[in-house]
């Protein structure tokens, strides 16, 4: 059924107006563009897209001094990256990060929710400029990326990360090869999600792990911002899922769900961008928000993190961890 009509792209200026429909089945609740752009035309929506840039994401997360000691202790305790510990007394510091509702989800995302596996083979589909793969390579993974954007792939290769250009189905990776496959904010962009997930299942080893992170159509931010919600992002986001619907899709191609939850990690930026879109008709890209607006967005992020205790599906992102 129709949900929004005449949406425009206030973030990257792609021409056109777009309609969004919603599946009436609450167990699905999928949002999708109707009509969708032609698959052959999708590349035009990514001119100047931020995967071309080395955004300061890692600089914001990977802190210095005592904060760095705390986060290294957290990665060791939570995910087994024990080589991050420099001193034995450092280990109890990791518990402090469990109290930090802002920074902890960033670190979980940084390692793609993957436990340590020295020498394990990891593929990131839609790796962009390779920032996260570079980090996981330093943590002992054998990493590879694939991205349809040749310019983003060139950025990644300069970091020493192996990246193939094109769709994952075109690469001919061997069956039962990877220990983990990650799609971070990718499944909402692909033309045929089931086909991509089937390929992920084929190339994963038995017992291998699939990591999916994607915007959540059931989020608190969407309920508040409606058609100005940042994560609608027409026309690049062809579909926006709900947790139950995405779990059903992965099970249909043969995966077993290990964990499915939502996170408030993206809430701060989502609320900033959505507010700017509502007030000015364009997002925050290239602009700096006022101190008051930044404090408001942080407050909304904290509120959403607390809301997750009573509404587990309220987070801005779905995180789905599956096993072959």
C-alpha positions, 0 to 999 in steps of 0.5 A: 500500500502507498506510504509516501509520494513524491520524495526527493533526494535531499542528500546527493541531489539525484533528480526525480521524485520517488514513491514508497510502498509498504507491505501490509503484512506486519510480519513483513512490513517491507518498504520499497520504491515504486516504481524502482529505478532501472538496474542499469541506471542505478550507478547515476544515483551514486555520483559523488556518493560518500563511499568515494571519500575516506570519511573520518569514521575511524578517527572518531572511533579509534581514540587515544590515551585511556579511551584507547586502552578501554576500547582495546580491553572491550574488544578483547573481552567481548570478541577475543581480540586479546592481542589488543591488550598491552598489560594484564591490568588493562583487562578489567577496563573493558567493563567500563565501555558497557556503560557507554551507550554511545561508543560501544555500538560503534566498536561492535560495528567496527569489527563487524560483530565478528569474534577474533579468528586469526587467519580467517577469510572475510569478504565484505560486500560493498566495502567502499573505501575499505576502512573497516576491512583495513582494521580487521586485517590489522586484527588478523583476518585475511580480508577481501572486498567487492564493490561496484564503485571502481573509485572506492575500490581504488581508495581501498587498494591504497590501504593495502586491501584486496578489492574486486570491482563489480557485483559479488555474483560476477566474481566467481568466488569458490564455494565453501571458501569464506569464514565470514561475509559482511554486508554493512548498509548494502542489502537495502541498495541491491536490486535482488536481495535474495539472489545476493544472499544465495550467493553469500550462502554458496561461498561461506564455509559450513558454520560460516557467519553472515553479518547483515547491518541495514536501516530499520523501517520500524525504528523510533527515528522513522516513526518521528521523522516519517517521509524526512527520515534519513534512511529512506534515502531515495533512490539509492535505498530500494528496500528498507526492511523490518527485523522479522522480514529480514530474518525470514528472507535469510532463513528462506535461502538456508541460513540459521539466525544466531542473533537479531536485534536493533541498535541505536548506533546511527541515531545521532546522525540520522536525527541530525540529517532528518531534522535538517531535511525537514527544516531546509529540504537538504541534508547536513552533508558539508555543513556543521550543525549548531551546538544546540542541535548536536546536543539535541541529536545526542539526547535523542540517541540516548533516549533511543538507546534507553527505549530499546530496553522496552521496545527492542525493535526501536533502533535505527539499524537492524543487526542480523548475525546468521550461520550457514 
